[in-house]
Amino acid sequence: MDWAYTLSGFAVGGLIGLTGVGGGSLMTPLLVLLFGFAPVTAVGTDLLFASITKMGGVWVHSRRGTIDWKVVGLLASGSIPASLLTLVLLNYMDARQANALIVPLMGVALLLTALALVFKAQLLRFSKQKETLHISWRTRALNPMTIALGATLGFLVTLTSIGAGALGVVALFLLYPLISTTKIVGTDIAHAVPLTLVAGLGHVHMGNVDFLLLGSLLLGSLPGIYLGSHLSVKIPERILRFVLASMLVLIGIKFVAS
């Protein structure tokens, strides 16, 4: 076991606990840039890492009643088929072709995540101002839009392991401004678990998961998440968001440029 991986898992877990941003935005770039893993291996390993670490969050939110299971079902009805189709696409690619597709898309996903972090407050205000529009959507296109959101996340997460956290939460806020923040977060986590599990198992089938790496990351991340969650109340959220968004922009530009 490489303790550098465990230490990295602890650091990323701490940042997840501090910011709430999904591990894919942090862990996958770290595995590619710092440790030199192939993008497909980093993505496959991180998907299983995400599914395991989020299971505890689903249990907590379920007990508190802060999951909208109808919305989870709508999202999954789009994301699971999209994930399976994406896995079929990857299965017909060689490693070079897969990496050529994943790397720039990962950069775009990181830039979108950074924008979601920076403009989160403005987007929330906008969604609250459009509550009457939201009500009209319910009778027409809200369910199809939720399924379409799920399909988009299914494609993006399966290819990059990024998007199930910050992007999913912001998109749900825009679609469902009448649902409480806690319930939006719980719903997003509940949807992320089956999506990342299905996508991760697909990558296992293709041989894209390093199980020794996965175990090392989990060994460090679980205590890291616990510690970060307790420290989050002591560090201003605005500062954390700005620092994290700046990091994601720099990494995202590097991936897009490559």
Backbone bond lengths (Angstrom), bond angles and torsions (degrees), N, CA, C in turn:
res aa  C-N    CA-C-N  psi(-1)  N-CA   C-N-CA  omega(-1)  CA-C   N-CA-C  phi
1 M - - - 1.467 - - 1.518 110.00 -
2 D 1.311 117.76 130.86 1.458 122.79 179.28 1.520 108.88 -91.21
3 W 1.350 115.74 115.82 1.458 120.15 -176.00 1.525 111.98 -70.06
4 A 1.333 117.39 -17.21 1.468 119.50 174.81 1.529 109.88 -65.07
5 Y 1.331 117.50 -36.22 1.458 120.71 176.98 1.531 110.55 -66.89
6 T 1.332 115.49 -41.82 1.470 119.93 179.23 1.526 110.78 -63.41
7 L 1.327 116.53 -42.46 1.462 120.46 177.89 1.527 111.01 -63.71
8 S 1.318 116.40 -39.72 1.460 120.12 176.96 1.524 110.83 -64.37
9 G 1.330 116.28 -41.09 1.461 120.13 176.51 1.516 111.63 -60.67
10 F 1.341 115.53 -39.40 1.470 119.72 177.89 1.526 110.82 -64.35
11 A 1.346 117.07 -43.12 1.465 121.38 -179.64 1.522 111.21 -64.38
12 V 1.333 116.69 -45.71 1.465 119.98 179.69 1.526 110.20 -67.18
13 G 1.327 117.18 -40.59 1.459 120.10 176.80 1.520 111.68 -59.82
14 G 1.342 116.01 -39.73 1.459 119.61 177.16 1.515 111.91 -62.80
15 L 1.330 116.88 -41.06 1.469 120.66 178.67 1.529 111.46 -68.20
16 I 1.334 116.44 -36.19 1.463 119.22 176.00 1.527 109.87 -62.69
17 G 1.331 115.96 -44.33 1.459 119.81 178.70 1.519 112.66 -64.53
18 L 1.339 116.77 -35.21 1.460 121.27 -179.13 1.520 112.86 -74.31
19 T 1.333 116.55 -40.90 1.464 120.68 -170.20 1.519 114.27 -109.99
20 G 1.326 117.32 -22.41 1.456 120.20 -175.89 1.512 113.79 79.77
21 V 1.336 117.69 -1.63 1.463 121.01 179.96 1.521 109.24 -73.29
22 G 1.340 115.90 138.92 1.450 120.88 -178.05 1.518 113.16 -58.37
23 G 1.318 115.45 148.88 1.459 120.28 -176.63 1.507 114.35 -64.44
24 G 1.347 118.11 -24.65 1.458 120.25 -178.76 1.514 112.68 -60.17
25 S 1.337 116.59 -38.08 1.461 120.82 179.64 1.518 111.98 -64.98
26 L 1.321 116.29 -22.95 1.462 121.25 -175.83 1.525 111.98 -107.83
27 M 1.334 115.52 -46.87 1.459 119.54 -171.65 1.526 113.15 -73.17
28 T 1.330 116.83 -45.56 1.465 119.53 -176.40 1.528 112.50 -61.21
29 P 1.358 119.50 -48.98 1.470 118.53 176.38 1.520 113.15 -60.30
30 L 1.341 116.46 -35.27 1.463 120.30 179.06 1.525 110.81 -63.27
31 L 1.318 116.47 -44.00 1.465 119.94 -179.41 1.524 111.82 -65.43
32 V 1.329 116.53 -35.57 1.465 120.41 -178.77 1.526 111.41 -76.80
33 L 1.340 116.54 -49.59 1.465 120.60 -171.71 1.527 113.11 -81.14
34 L 1.334 117.07 -40.44 1.469 119.65 -175.22 1.530 112.30 -87.79
35 F 1.325 116.73 -42.73 1.467 119.97 -173.76 1.528 113.45 -102.92
36 G 1.325 117.03 -6.76 1.457 120.11 173.61 1.509 115.85 74.58
37 F 1.330 117.95 22.17 1.463 119.38 176.90 1.524 110.08 -72.11
38 A 1.322 115.96 148.50 1.461 119.81 174.20 1.523 108.81 -61.66
39 P 1.336 118.13 142.22 1.465 119.92 -179.10 1.526 114.24 -52.73
40 V 1.339 117.73 -40.40 1.468 119.07 -178.86 1.531 111.19 -64.99
41 T 1.327 117.59 -36.40 1.463 121.05 177.83 1.518 110.93 -70.12
42 A 1.331 116.63 -41.89 1.460 120.73 178.11 1.522 110.84 -61.19
43 V 1.329 116.76 -44.12 1.464 121.13 -179.37 1.521 110.64 -65.67
44 G 1.333 117.33 -49.49 1.459 120.53 -178.28 1.516 112.64 -60.43
45 T 1.316 117.23 -44.50 1.463 121.25 179.74 1.522 110.97 -66.11
46 D 1.335 116.21 -42.03 1.459 119.27 -178.29 1.524 112.40 -67.96
47 L 1.333 118.07 -30.58 1.457 119.67 178.41 1.531 111.21 -62.93
48 L 1.333 116.93 -44.79 1.466 119.07 176.69 1.525 110.93 -67.66
49 F 1.336 116.34 -37.92 1.464 121.32 175.86 1.532 109.84 -56.82
50 A 1.340 117.04 -44.66 1.460 121.40 -177.97 1.525 111.05 -66.96
51 S 1.336 116.89 -42.64 1.467 119.23 -177.35 1.527 110.99 -63.37
52 I 1.329 117.18 -38.94 1.464 120.63 -178.91 1.521 111.14 -71.51
53 T 1.340 117.40 -44.92 1.463 120.03 -176.75 1.525 112.29 -69.35
54 K 1.335 117.83 -26.82 1.473 120.25 -178.78 1.526 112.94 -84.98
55 M 1.329 118.05 -13.77 1.463 119.86 -178.25 1.529 112.05 -61.56
56 G 1.311 116.16 -38.30 1.465 119.60 177.77 1.520 111.13 -63.36
57 G 1.333 116.45 -38.40 1.460 120.39 178.60 1.520 111.74 -64.72
58 V 1.336 117.76 -37.24 1.462 120.78 177.72 1.522 110.27 -64.46
59 W 1.314 116.62 -41.62 1.467 120.63 -179.83 1.526 110.50 -61.62
60 V 1.332 117.21 -43.98 1.465 121.18 -179.53 1.530 110.18 -65.45
61 H 1.331 117.24 -49.16 1.466 120.46 -178.24 1.528 111.33 -65.29
62 S 1.330 117.20 -34.81 1.459 120.19 178.84 1.519 110.83 -64.82
63 R 1.305 117.19 -42.35 1.466 121.11 178.92 1.518 111.52 -65.17
64 R 1.332 116.59 -32.40 1.465 120.75 -179.87 1.521 112.84 -84.79
65 G 1.330 117.22 -7.35 1.452 120.64 -179.05 1.511 113.11 72.90
66 T 1.327 117.34 27.48 1.469 121.47 -176.80 1.533 111.35 -107.39
67 I 1.329 115.91 40.94 1.462 122.04 173.93 1.521 108.03 -131.27
68 D 1.325 116.99 129.44 1.457 121.67 173.86 1.526 106.83 -94.19
69 W 1.322 115.84 98.03 1.461 120.08 -172.13 1.530 112.26 -69.24
70 K 1.337 117.58 -25.81 1.460 119.43 176.03 1.531 110.55 -64.54
71 V 1.336 116.35 -44.09 1.463 120.52 178.47 1.526 109.88 -65.45
72 V 1.335 117.15 -39.98 1.469 120.59 176.85 1.529 110.07 -57.88
73 G 1.332 116.59 -43.52 1.459 120.42 179.59 1.518 112.60 -63.76
74 L 1.342 116.96 -40.74 1.460 120.49 178.23 1.523 110.99 -64.71
75 L 1.329 116.29 -44.98 1.464 120.19 178.54 1.531 110.76 -60.84
76 A 1.327 115.91 -46.42 1.466 120.24 -177.22 1.533 111.64 -65.80
77 S 1.346 117.43 -31.87 1.459 119.55 179.55 1.522 111.55 -66.80
78 G 1.333 116.76 -19.59 1.457 120.38 172.97 1.516 113.02 -96.71
79 S 1.332 116.08 -39.65 1.470 119.67 -171.31 1.528 113.30 -76.56
80 I 1.323 117.93 -39.39 1.465 119.66 -176.74 1.527 111.57 -65.92
81 P 1.350 119.28 -49.20 1.473 118.15 175.54 1.532 112.84 -60.41
82 A 1.348 116.55 -40.11 1.468 119.46 179.03 1.527 110.72 -63.93
83 S 1.329 116.64 -38.70 1.465 120.12 177.85 1.519 111.17 -64.41
84 L 1.331 117.04 -43.35 1.464 120.68 -179.79 1.533 111.17 -64.33
85 L 1.323 116.61 -41.53 1.463 119.85 177.65 1.526 111.55 -64.39
86 T 1.329 116.23 -38.33 1.468 120.74 178.07 1.518 110.80 -65.88
87 L 1.332 116.39 -38.83 1.467 120.46 177.50 1.530 110.83 -63.77
88 V 1.337 116.57 -39.37 1.464 120.19 176.67 1.529 109.81 -61.55
89 L 1.341 115.85 -42.71 1.467 120.27 177.71 1.526 111.02 -59.97
90 L 1.325 116.88 -46.36 1.465 120.72 -179.79 1.522 111.61 -63.67
91 N 1.328 116.01 -34.76 1.458 120.12 -177.44 1.526 112.25 -64.40
92 Y 1.322 116.68 -24.47 1.459 121.06 179.77 1.526 112.23 -93.43
93 M 1.323 117.16 4.50 1.462 120.99 178.20 1.518 110.32 -105.30
94 D 1.333 116.87 149.24 1.454 118.72 169.69 1.531 108.44 -84.19
95 A 1.325 116.55 174.77 1.463 120.97 -174.44 1.525 111.81 -59.87
96 R 1.321 116.74 -40.47 1.467 119.70 -178.60 1.517 111.35 -63.95
97 Q 1.327 116.77 -44.74 1.460 120.94 179.60 1.528 111.52 -64.92
98 A 1.347 115.66 -40.74 1.464 119.60 -179.80 1.523 111.06 -64.21
99 N 1.324 116.62 -45.27 1.459 120.28 179.80 1.527 111.42 -64.39
100 A 1.349 115.98 -36.88 1.466 119.98 179.23 1.522 111.32 -65.31
101 L 1.319 117.47 -28.88 1.462 121.32 176.99 1.526 111.35 -82.58
102 I 1.329 116.94 -41.63 1.459 121.81 -172.66 1.528 112.52 -70.96
103 V 1.338 117.86 -44.41 1.465 120.62 -171.61 1.532 112.94 -60.05
104 P 1.344 120.27 -54.06 1.468 118.13 179.40 1.529 113.11 -65.41
105 L 1.344 116.90 -35.34 1.458 119.55 178.41 1.533 110.65 -65.99
106 M 1.331 116.07 -35.01 1.458 120.45 175.53 1.529 110.57 -62.29
107 G 1.330 115.96 -40.95 1.459 119.76 177.90 1.513 111.86 -62.14
108 V 1.336 117.14 -43.92 1.467 120.98 178.15 1.526 110.41 -62.07
109 A 1.338 116.98 -42.81 1.461 120.58 179.93 1.523 111.25 -63.00
110 L 1.330 117.46 -38.88 1.460 120.98 178.37 1.527 111.26 -65.90
111 L 1.329 117.25 -41.07 1.461 120.59 178.63 1.529 110.92 -65.37
112 L 1.321 117.63 -40.81 1.454 120.92 177.24 1.529 111.49 -64.58
113 T 1.332 116.25 -39.24 1.462 120.30 177.34 1.521 111.04 -63.64
114 A 1.343 116.59 -41.54 1.464 120.61 177.90 1.527 110.58 -61.61
115 L 1.334 117.22 -43.47 1.468 120.75 178.11 1.525 110.80 -62.30
116 A 1.324 116.25 -40.09 1.460 120.00 179.18 1.524 110.96 -62.95
117 L 1.330 116.92 -37.32 1.463 120.71 178.41 1.527 111.25 -68.39
118 V 1.339 116.52 -45.64 1.462 121.22 -175.48 1.523 111.46 -66.94
119 F 1.339 116.67 -42.18 1.460 120.70 -173.25 1.523 112.91 -104.01
120 K 1.319 116.11 19.95 1.464 120.12 -177.51 1.526 111.61 -58.09
121 A 1.327 117.45 -47.62 1.470 120.76 -177.31 1.524 111.18 -62.32
122 Q 1.336 116.78 -43.57 1.467 120.26 179.69 1.527 111.32 -64.28
123 L 1.329 116.01 -39.44 1.461 119.66 179.53 1.532 110.99 -66.52
124 L 1.321 116.46 -37.00 1.461 119.89 178.42 1.523 110.65 -66.18
125 R 1.333 117.00 -42.11 1.461 120.17 178.09 1.523 110.35 -62.42
126 F 1.333 116.02 -42.02 1.471 120.42 179.17 1.519 110.70 -60.94
127 S 1.331 117.15 -44.31 1.461 120.31 -177.35 1.528 110.90 -66.04
128 K 1.334 117.65 -36.84 1.460 120.70 178.59 1.522 111.43 -67.33
129 Q 1.332 116.57 -33.97 1.465 120.73 179.64 1.524 111.97 -71.26
130 K 1.345 117.10 -18.27 1.457 121.53 -176.01 1.530 111.74 -105.69
131 E 1.333 116.80 29.81 1.459 119.58 -178.16 1.529 112.03 -61.56
132 T 1.331 117.75 -38.21 1.466 119.55 179.72 1.522 110.89 -66.76
133 L 1.349 116.51 -36.87 1.453 120.25 176.31 1.515 110.26 -64.90
134 H 1.332 114.54 -39.14 1.464 120.51 178.58 1.529 110.69 -58.24
135 I 1.331 117.41 -41.71 1.455 121.10 -179.09 1.528 110.54 -63.90
136 S 1.312 117.53 -40.47 1.461 119.75 177.73 1.518 111.49 -66.91
137 W 1.332 117.58 -34.58 1.464 121.08 176.87 1.530 111.23 -60.84
138 R 1.326 116.37 -35.32 1.452 120.13 -176.53 1.520 111.86 -57.50
139 T 1.320 116.89 -34.66 1.462 120.19 -177.49 1.519 112.44 -85.70
140 R 1.324 117.45 -7.49 1.461 119.14 -174.86 1.529 112.96 -124.04
141 A 1.304 116.74 -67.57 1.470 118.14 -164.83 1.525 114.42 -127.35
142 L 1.329 119.26 7.42 1.457 119.09 -174.27 1.529 112.18 -65.30
143 N 1.324 117.02 -45.61 1.468 119.36 179.91 1.529 112.70 -62.92
144 P 1.354 118.73 -48.47 1.470 118.34 176.12 1.528 113.06 -60.45
145 M 1.339 117.41 -35.62 1.463 119.78 178.62 1.522 110.94 -67.05
146 T 1.332 116.79 -36.50 1.466 120.47 177.76 1.527 110.41 -66.43
147 I 1.326 116.76 -41.68 1.472 120.28 177.14 1.527 110.18 -63.53
148 A 1.336 116.28 -41.40 1.467 120.29 178.30 1.525 111.24 -63.76
149 L 1.342 116.95 -39.01 1.468 120.82 175.42 1.524 109.73 -60.75
150 G 1.334 116.85 -45.19 1.457 120.52 178.32 1.521 111.79 -59.05
151 A 1.345 116.84 -43.01 1.467 120.32 179.77 1.524 111.04 -63.04
152 T 1.326 116.75 -40.96 1.467 120.71 178.60 1.520 110.67 -62.92
153 L 1.345 115.92 -45.44 1.464 119.78 178.74 1.530 110.72 -64.89
154 G 1.331 116.96 -37.96 1.463 120.10 179.62 1.510 111.72 -60.16
155 F 1.323 116.41 -44.87 1.470 121.02 178.29 1.526 110.90 -64.92
156 L 1.339 116.46 -48.34 1.468 120.89 -174.67 1.524 111.41 -67.65
157 V 1.322 117.08 -44.88 1.470 120.61 -177.12 1.520 110.95 -67.86
158 T 1.317 118.39 -39.85 1.468 121.10 -179.08 1.519 111.63 -64.21
159 L 1.321 116.78 -34.79 1.467 120.59 -178.91 1.524 113.34 -85.51
160 T 1.332 117.35 -30.05 1.472 119.32 -171.61 1.523 114.10 -125.33
161 S 1.324 118.42 -14.91 1.469 126.33 -171.22 1.525 112.01 63.36
162 I 1.329 117.84 12.68 1.461 123.39 -179.46 1.520 109.15 -114.17
163 G 1.325 116.92 140.06 1.458 119.89 173.38 1.508 114.72 126.48
164 A 1.334 117.67 -22.89 1.463 119.76 -176.99 1.528 112.11 -73.25
165 G 1.335 118.22 -15.52 1.467 121.27 -178.02 1.510 112.88 -94.98
166 A 1.330 116.49 -95.48 1.465 121.44 -172.97 1.527 112.05 -61.52
167 L 1.329 118.20 -43.58 1.462 120.18 -178.37 1.524 111.42 -65.48
168 G 1.326 116.57 -43.52 1.458 120.04 179.32 1.511 112.39 -62.59
169 V 1.326 116.96 -41.78 1.467 121.17 -179.20 1.524 110.86 -64.54
170 V 1.332 117.19 -47.60 1.468 120.50 -178.79 1.527 110.63 -62.16
171 A 1.330 117.15 -43.65 1.464 120.14 179.76 1.525 111.01 -62.90
172 L 1.326 117.65 -39.15 1.463 120.42 178.17 1.523 111.30 -67.28
173 F 1.331 117.26 -36.26 1.462 120.03 175.95 1.523 110.85 -60.41
174 L 1.334 116.78 -40.79 1.458 120.64 -179.28 1.531 111.63 -68.36
175 L 1.325 116.90 -35.89 1.454 120.50 -179.75 1.524 113.06 -81.06
176 Y 1.343 116.29 -32.59 1.466 120.71 -173.55 1.535 111.12 -129.16
177 P 1.327 118.29 66.29 1.466 119.96 -177.74 1.524 113.98 -67.80
178 L 1.325 118.14 -15.56 1.462 120.63 -179.57 1.528 112.48 -85.01
179 I 1.309 117.41 -11.80 1.467 121.10 178.16 1.530 108.83 -85.04
180 S 1.322 116.80 140.90 1.464 121.04 -177.53 1.526 111.04 -65.02
181 T 1.340 114.66 155.97 1.463 120.45 179.68 1.526 111.75 -57.51
182 T 1.319 116.95 -44.66 1.466 121.09 -178.78 1.524 111.38 -61.02
183 K 1.332 115.70 -39.31 1.467 119.29 -179.17 1.522 111.31 -72.70
184 I 1.339 116.79 -34.08 1.469 119.60 175.55 1.519 110.38 -62.01
185 V 1.336 116.29 -46.89 1.460 121.21 179.98 1.528 110.68 -62.39
186 G 1.337 116.89 -46.22 1.457 120.42 179.12 1.511 112.57 -61.90
187 T 1.332 116.98 -39.70 1.466 121.74 178.34 1.521 110.90 -65.31
188 D 1.328 116.33 -42.21 1.466 120.19 179.45 1.528 111.25 -63.42
189 I 1.318 117.17 -42.04 1.468 120.90 178.86 1.522 110.54 -65.62
190 A 1.342 116.58 -42.70 1.464 120.24 -179.44 1.524 111.20 -62.89
191 H 1.321 117.36 -35.01 1.467 120.18 177.13 1.525 111.38 -74.16
192 A 1.337 116.67 -34.48 1.467 120.31 -175.84 1.530 111.98 -65.55
193 V 1.331 117.62 -32.43 1.468 119.67 -175.72 1.533 112.12 -63.47
194 P 1.340 120.45 -55.19 1.479 117.86 178.57 1.523 112.77 -64.56
195 L 1.337 117.16 -34.79 1.463 119.14 -179.72 1.524 110.77 -63.97
196 T 1.327 117.49 -51.20 1.464 119.94 -178.52 1.525 111.75 -68.30
197 L 1.337 117.01 -29.83 1.463 119.60 178.45 1.531 110.52 -69.31
198 V 1.330 116.89 -47.06 1.472 120.39 178.67 1.530 110.02 -61.74
199 A 1.345 116.20 -47.93 1.467 119.56 -179.89 1.525 110.88 -63.60
200 G 1.332 116.58 -40.83 1.465 120.27 -179.99 1.515 112.46 -64.30
201 L 1.339 117.43 -42.58 1.460 120.55 178.78 1.525 111.05 -65.70
202 G 1.338 116.04 -33.76 1.461 118.93 174.65 1.518 111.67 -62.90
203 H 1.326 116.34 -40.36 1.463 120.25 177.60 1.533 110.84 -69.21
204 V 1.340 117.18 -32.27 1.466 120.03 174.22 1.524 109.72 -60.10
205 H 1.324 116.24 -45.25 1.474 121.29 179.56 1.528 111.35 -58.54
206 M 1.334 116.39 -33.73 1.466 120.27 -178.97 1.531 112.14 -89.23
207 G 1.328 117.21 1.09 1.459 120.50 177.94 1.520 114.01 77.99
208 N 1.337 116.86 27.12 1.465 120.33 -175.85 1.523 113.87 -100.50
209 V 1.333 117.93 14.08 1.462 120.99 -177.21 1.524 110.00 -117.35
210 D 1.336 115.99 129.55 1.461 122.55 175.93 1.529 107.15 -99.53
211 F 1.328 117.20 103.17 1.466 120.82 -172.61 1.531 112.63 -71.19
212 L 1.329 117.63 -31.53 1.461 119.56 175.97 1.534 109.92 -65.12
213 L 1.322 115.87 -42.00 1.456 120.81 176.33 1.521 110.44 -62.78
214 L 1.333 116.81 -43.27 1.463 121.33 -179.50 1.532 111.03 -59.07
215 G 1.321 116.57 -46.34 1.461 119.95 178.95 1.518 112.49 -62.48
216 S 1.334 116.82 -40.50 1.463 120.79 179.34 1.531 111.13 -64.44
217 L 1.330 116.47 -41.64 1.462 120.51 -179.88 1.524 110.94 -65.36
218 L 1.337 116.89 -43.09 1.468 120.35 -179.26 1.524 111.19 -64.97
219 L 1.323 116.48 -37.26 1.458 120.50 -179.98 1.528 111.34 -59.04
220 G 1.324 116.81 -35.53 1.455 119.37 179.62 1.509 113.52 -90.86
221 S 1.335 118.17 -33.31 1.468 120.36 -170.50 1.524 113.16 -72.30
222 L 1.324 117.78 -37.35 1.458 119.43 -174.95 1.534 112.14 -62.24
223 P 1.335 119.55 -48.00 1.475 117.95 173.74 1.527 112.46 -67.60
224 G 1.334 117.04 -29.45 1.459 120.08 178.10 1.517 112.06 -64.25
225 I 1.340 116.47 -43.87 1.462 120.97 177.87 1.529 109.99 -61.82
226 Y 1.322 116.73 -42.80 1.473 120.82 -179.84 1.525 110.75 -60.68
227 L 1.339 116.33 -46.88 1.463 120.25 -178.83 1.526 110.78 -67.08
228 G 1.329 117.26 -44.84 1.457 120.62 -179.45 1.508 112.50 -61.29
229 S 1.334 117.38 -38.55 1.460 120.99 179.49 1.524 111.37 -61.22
230 H 1.335 116.82 -35.81 1.463 120.23 179.80 1.526 112.17 -77.85
231 L 1.338 116.74 -29.35 1.466 119.59 179.71 1.518 112.65 -81.71
232 S 1.331 117.09 -16.77 1.467 120.31 -173.35 1.521 112.88 -61.14
233 V 1.322 116.88 -28.73 1.473 119.44 -178.95 1.521 112.23 -74.83
234 K 1.341 117.88 -12.02 1.461 121.42 -175.37 1.527 113.07 -101.45
235 I 1.343 117.04 -8.90 1.465 120.82 -178.22 1.524 108.11 -118.29
236 P 1.349 118.61 128.32 1.467 120.91 -178.81 1.523 112.06 -56.30
237 E 1.342 116.33 130.40 1.467 121.39 -177.45 1.525 111.45 -61.25
238 R 1.350 117.86 -35.79 1.459 120.82 -177.01 1.520 110.75 -62.33
239 I 1.330 116.94 -41.36 1.463 121.09 179.60 1.526 110.21 -65.49
240 L 1.334 116.03 -44.67 1.459 120.08 179.88 1.524 111.26 -60.61
241 R 1.335 116.00 -44.63 1.465 120.04 -179.22 1.519 111.31 -62.51
242 F 1.347 116.40 -42.11 1.468 120.25 -178.20 1.526 110.81 -65.41
243 V 1.316 117.37 -46.22 1.469 121.01 -179.12 1.524 110.36 -63.07
244 L 1.325 116.44 -46.43 1.462 120.23 -177.97 1.529 110.73 -65.99
245 A 1.335 116.94 -42.43 1.462 120.03 179.71 1.525 111.06 -63.05
246 S 1.330 117.46 -38.82 1.466 121.02 178.55 1.526 110.72 -62.81
247 M 1.332 116.23 -42.22 1.466 120.24 177.17 1.525 111.11 -61.57
248 L 1.324 116.09 -45.07 1.461 120.17 -177.28 1.523 111.41 -65.58
249 V 1.342 117.89 -36.58 1.460 121.19 177.89 1.527 110.58 -63.00
250 L 1.335 116.57 -46.78 1.467 120.35 -179.31 1.525 111.43 -62.26
251 I 1.334 116.09 -44.62 1.469 119.77 -179.90 1.520 110.43 -67.70
252 G 1.350 115.86 -41.71 1.451 120.03 -179.86 1.521 112.54 -60.96
253 I 1.344 116.83 -42.55 1.454 120.79 178.03 1.524 110.54 -62.84
254 K 1.326 116.15 -38.60 1.480 119.59 179.73 1.538 110.17 -63.63
255 F 1.331 117.51 -42.45 1.462 120.41 -179.28 1.530 111.03 -68.35
256 V 1.333 116.98 -42.77 1.463 120.05 -179.64 1.532 110.03 -63.90
257 A 1.334 115.89 -42.67 1.470 120.19 -178.13 1.519 111.93 -66.41
258 S 1.343 116.26 -28.84 1.472 118.89 -177.49 1.516 111.35 -79.22
